[in-house]
Structure formats: C-alpha cells, structure tokens
Amino acid sequence: MPEIVTVKTREESAAYRVEIGRGSLSNAGEWAKTALGRAPRVCVISNKKIFGLYGDELLRTLSTAGFATNVYLIGDGERFKDLKTLSKI
C-alpha cells in the first residue's frame, strides 16, 4: 500500500498529494486505469532529469495498460507548475 504524502508549497491552495510506495512506478498503468477509467490517452508532464530516470518504465507500464501517451517536459521547480505552462501544454 503506498504512503500518501502532502506536498506543501508556499500557497496552501497549491498543495497536492503524492503517493509513494514500493512498486508504484511499475504499477502506474494499472493505477491510471483505476483513476481514469477508459481514457484512451494520457499526457505525462515531467522535467528532463526525472523523465530521464523513470520515463521509459512509466511509458511502458502505461502502454501495457492500454494508454497512448504524449510527453511534455517542463522546467525544474514549482515555478513551472502554473497556468502559463498549462497553456503551452
């Protein structure tokens, strides 16, 4: 069972949940199917460093679960998690 952690940012309204657990990456496709149902396509948003470390396995598990994927790489840090970045995506 994954541990649930709340990531705190400067603005409380921007806090979000992160699920951490052994095997979470290899089970991401099944987790996405449960969370998203029959959505045919997902967009993976990451930064270059993290995607370089984990992207191949994530895309594999999403594909195995039946998802087509798009990947969009953003800059490092919370400052890129904003409406300007969203509008570019």
C-alpha positions, 0 to 999 in steps of 0.5 A, a space after each residue: 500500500 503506498 504512503 500518501 504524502 502532502 506536498 506543501 508549497 508556499 500557497 496552501 491552495 497549491 498543495 497536492 498529494 503524492 503517493 509513494 510506495 514500493 512498486 508504484 512506478 511499475 504499477 502506474 498503468 494499472 493505477 491510471 486505469 483505476 483513476 481514469 477509467 477508459 481514457 484512451 490517452 494520457 499526457 505525462 508532464 515531467 522535467 528532463 532529469 526525472 523523465 530521464 530516470 523513470 520515463 521509459 518504465 512509466 511509458 511502458 507500464 502505461 502502454 501495457 495498460 492500454 494508454 497512448 501517451 504524449 510527453 511534455 517536459 517542463 522546467 525544474 521547480 514549482 515555478 513551472 507548475 502554473 497556468 502559463 505552462 498549462 497553456 503551452 501544454 
